[in-house]
Amino acid sequence: MNVDETTFAMETNTIPELSENQVRVQVITVEIMPCYRIFVEVDAFDPKVPLGEVMRASGIGRVLESKSPNFVQGELVAGMLGA
């Protein structure tokens, strides 16, 4: 698979209101690794990521909005935020 300008697309979506216990996070940084290419080609320890879907990736983000007692607005969080 070759990566060129046709590999990427810009999308605009409506963001739904948060439900109880949900958190909205602004992604600040995500980890990008060469093994991600394998994730779209091979079922390994996790199912492969279909083209066009969000890539599994750890990252750091800031809570923009929270309806969870476990997170407050402005807090920094880390986890599988996607790329």
C-alpha positions in Angstrom: 0.0 0.0 0.0 1.4 3.4 -1.0 0.6 6.5 1.0 -0.1 9.6 -1.1 -2.6 12.5 -1.1 -5.5 10.1 -1.9 -4.8 8.2 1.4 -6.3 10.9 3.6 -9.6 12.7 3.7 -11.0 15.6 5.7 -14.4 15.0 7.2 -16.9 17.3 9.1 -19.2 15.7 11.6 -21.8 16.9 14.1 -20.6 16.2 17.7 -23.5 14.7 19.8 -24.3 15.9 23.3 -22.6 13.9 26.1 -24.6 11.2 27.9 -24.2 10.4 31.6 -20.6 9.2 32.4 -19.2 10.3 29.1 -16.2 12.6 28.6 -15.2 14.8 25.6 -11.4 14.9 25.1 -9.4 17.1 22.8 -6.4 15.0 21.6 -3.1 16.9 22.1 -0.7 14.2 20.9 -0.8 10.6 19.8 1.8 8.0 19.4 2.6 7.1 15.8 4.6 3.9 15.2 5.7 1.9 12.2 3.8 -1.2 13.5 0.5 0.6 12.7 0.9 -0.5 9.1 0.7 -4.1 10.4 -2.5 -3.3 12.3 -4.3 -2.6 9.0 -2.9 -5.7 7.3 -2.9 -8.5 9.8 -5.1 -9.9 12.6 -2.5 -10.1 15.3 -3.2 -9.8 19.1 -6.1 -7.5 18.2 -8.4 -7.6 15.1 -7.0 -5.6 12.2 -8.1 -2.0 11.8 -10.3 -1.5 8.7 -9.2 1.2 6.3 -11.0 4.4 7.1 -11.4 3.6 10.8 -9.7 5.3 13.8 -6.3 3.7 14.4 -5.6 2.3 17.9 -3.1 4.7 19.4 -2.1 5.9 22.8 -2.2 9.6 23.4 -2.6 12.5 25.7 -5.6 14.8 25.8 -7.4 17.5 27.7 -11.0 17.0 29.1 -13.2 19.6 27.3 -16.4 18.5 28.9 -17.4 15.9 31.4 -20.5 14.2 32.6 -18.5 11.8 34.7 -17.6 12.1 38.4 -14.2 10.7 37.6 -13.0 13.5 35.3 -13.1 17.3 35.5 -12.9 19.9 32.7 -9.4 21.0 32.0 -7.8 17.8 33.3 -5.0 16.0 31.3 -5.7 12.4 30.5 -3.8 9.6 28.8 -5.1 6.5 27.1 -6.1 4.9 23.9 -7.3 8.0 22.1 -6.8 6.9 18.5 -5.1 8.5 15.6 
